[in-house]
Amino acid sequence: MISRAMLLMVLLSAGIAGCQTPPGRWLPPPANAPTQVCEGAICNVDVVVPSGCVINVTDVLDTRRGPSVQTINWNLKAPTGYKFSDAPLNWGIVIKEGSDQFRADPYHATKITVHFTHKVPPTYPHHAYGINIVRPDGPCPTKDPWVWE
């Protein structure tokens, strides 16, 4: 038979786990994160990957002052053989919450273009996205920056 104290611990643990905020939509980007401001119709973001397979990109892409539709070009700067992933479950640029505001052009190994339509007011002001790069011997660790709408 389970003791009352044990039952209370199980219920408390389940309650805490159920109240955790999922990443992406509800959490804002870190307060002092490096930010690239994108105010124009076209925004170019460099994704730099040195030979060590560590993805370097601005932590926050701030599109709040841009027009209602923006084109975001993610440009890969990496050694020969590195490319954006074309795997269906780990696409090169993945919007974490699956928003319908982002529409990607056809796949290209070193440049991914996404057309971003702002919603007024924004449904989710912070979009977490993943950058997936592969090199000849396998994938690099995913980088998870933000688009701030």
FENQUIWO-V769792 format. One record per residue. PSI is psi as a letter, one per 20 degrees, with the letter a starting at -180 (999 if undefined). NEAR is the number of other C-alpha atoms within 12 Angstrom. Layout:
# FENQUIWO-V769792
[[PSI	NEAR] [PSI	NEAR]]
This chain:
# FENQUIWO-V769792
[[p	6] [p	9] [r	9] [h	10] [g	11] [g	12] [g	13] [g	13] [g	14] [g	15] [g	14] [g	14] [g	14] [h	13] [g	12] [g	12] [h	12] [i	11] [i	10] [q	12] [p	12] [q	14] [r	21] [e	27] [g	25] [h	19] [p	19] [r	25] [r	28] [q	18] [g	11] [k	10] [q	17] [p	17] [p	21] [p	24] [p	24] [o	28] [i	22] [a	18] [h	22] [p	22] [p	28] [p	26] [p	33] [p	25] [o	35] [p	27] [o	32] [r	20] [i	20] [i	17] [k	27] [p	23] [p	32] [o	30] [q	31] [q	27] [h	31] [p	31] [o	35] [o	30] [j	34] [h	28] [j	18] [r	24] [r	21] [h	22] [p	26] [q	31] [p	29] [o	34] [o	28] [o	37] [p	28] [p	34] [n	26] [r	27] [r	19] [p	15] [i	22] [q	32] [r	37] [q	39] [q	32] [j	25] [p	18] [h	12] [i	13] [l	23] [q	27] [g	39] [p	46] [p	36] [o	32] [h	28] [j	23] [k	17] [q	26] [j	18] [i	26] [p	28] [p	24] [q	26] [r	18] [q	16] [q	22] [p	21] [h	27] [j	32] [p	31] [p	35] [p	30] [p	33] [p	25] [p	32] [o	26] [q	30] [p	23] [p	14] [q	11] [p	18] [g	18] [o	26] [i	27] [p	31] [o	37] [p	33] [q	33] [q	33] [p	41] [o	40] [q	45] [q	33] [r	27] [h	16] [j	12] [a	16] [q	27] [q	28] [p	20] [q	26] [p	30] [m	28] [a	36] [q	40] [p	44] [o	36] [999	35]]
